[in-house]
Amino acid sequence: MIQKVISLELIQEWFYHLDTCFCPLDRGDLIYYPGAFDVYGCKAIEGSIDAGKILRVSDEEAQTFSCNAVSVGDDVVMNVGAPKLVEELERRGYNVYPTDLSEFLKSGGSAKCLTLRLE
């Protein structure tokens, strides 16, 4: 299987790593915060996935590191503070588990940063 690799540039200091603003979900949807990427990056992302699969996160909800979520099948674990994103995920059939991870935000991470995936 050939996989496509796309280089993306982050333009905001707060979003220092890809997993703070970009989260592919196991069922093919994508959570991402456009404000973290340069123009090319947004175009590359938007051009690489069906528009109906993209969940764009607002500035306010991105600040809670809502994109730094963990996806396992239909389940998504994420920090609290992103009610619009939770509503949209649930509308798409996901089981969402908003969890207070505010202590971990202090060190610059959230749900995804607290995992080690073994595959």
Secondary structure, DSSP 8 states (H G I E B T S, - for coil): ---------B--TT--SGGGTEEE-TTS-EEE-GGGB-HHHHHHHHTTS-GGGEEE--HHHHTTTTTS-EEETTEEEEESS-HHHHHHHHHTT-EEEEE--HHHHTTT--TGGG-----
